[in-house]
Amino acid sequence: PFPGNIPQPPQAQGFAPPVAMSPPPRDPVPTKPKIVLKGKMKTITWTRFLLFPKDHPKYKPSIWESIEEAKLSQEEVEQLFDINAGKTPSAVTATTAVAQRPTNAKKAIFSSDRSRNIAIILSKLPSSSRFKEHLMKLELESTEFKKENIAAFLNVWLTPEEKQQLVDEMNQDKNAIWEKPEEYMIGLLG
């Protein structure tokens, strides 16, 4: 009996005592350590695959076991596959400068929803210069214009605040590149 007169738990009948569990089989693992390179390398498309260890139940012999590994130093590989390998120093500088140059984002004053709504209406109208030409001549009865498109356009025309903001932005940066809806409105204002 256990100390304190606690009875022993009943023994299971017909069952063998638990056996030490063997560890689960290992999954395939890399056979070499990870290599950390010094610079950016050329992209080489390949499919990596891992082999099961020889003591794994799913192990199958592979052709890769019979191929002798090439003797290359990491330095040699980096020289051969560096993204700038074979380029003259000026070409490397030019490539780096292009990669570092910020992209010229197009300017916008409209919210994304408003911009999208305006763009939908503008897709049904001729170019801003052609539209302006027709407005000047009061020729809105041509086949290019439908009453519902003109009415829709008038619904998305600039608010006084948007017009002022657009004029101010145009005066600040005369070489700005604009999103399409703003560009169309500028074409009508100019």
ZIMOFEN-V454706 format. One record per helix or strand of 3 or more residues. SS is the DSSP state (H for helix, E for strand). FROM is the first residue (numbers start at 1). TO is the last residue. Records with the same first field share a line. If there is no record, write none. Layout:
# ZIMOFEN-V454706
SS: FROM-TO ; FROM-TO
This chain:
# ZIMOFEN-V454706
H: 3-5 ; 63-65 ; 74-81 ; 89-100 ; 112-122 ; 128-137 ; 147-156 ; 160-172 ; 180-189
